[in-house]
């Protein structure tokens, strides 16, 4: 007797910017929650490792700033895995210079990754959600999306634009059953690739007057992932758009 292949019943989540910190945590959280995950990132080695470590996670190598390649990869995901129920734009391009010191081309690069790629993805994937009458599109942001500071001069404007674009989509797609949300992480994230806390560079260390344990200064990637997962699964009678998360002692 020939065994019939079991029909895949897990919903699909697509995540861009799958790195060692928040991106990987998001993959693990959504797989834990019963999803298949399409992972998009530039680092082929990292994706291959995650694909081996995590069941139901599929790797797609792509620099989302290459809009033609991004479009092709999205079509490939749709062909191989189907239409995502949840889309998370976690990829980010940034620069940390004052406007007189920075290369002006960095503004366009940052905008392409942070905003234009988000637009291309949403245009490609939102129609199926609208047709189904459900789904979630979420972008991860940071404090730069809410205010400009001198050394974020070519970065903050792109994150602010990303947040406003997400708000425009939320007002458009919400009545059609699709939840759009924006998660601002107002904190330094505990990124594993920078090593243990004692080895982190000065710009990632708490201020000298920090009264708590050093570990309390950082937002934990798995905790961020929990909040994103929660946002994607809110009851439609209480949808949030602007979610801001920060450590308990962060100044704001």
Helices and strands as residue ranges (DSSP letters): E 12-16, H 22-32, E 36-41, H 44-53, E 57-61, H 67-81, E 86-89, H 105-111, I 112-116, H 117-132, E 136-142, G 143-145, G 150-152, H 156-173, G 174-176, E 179-185, E 188-189, G 192-194, G 197-199, G 202-204, G 214-217, E 218-219, H 221-232, G 236-238, E 242-245
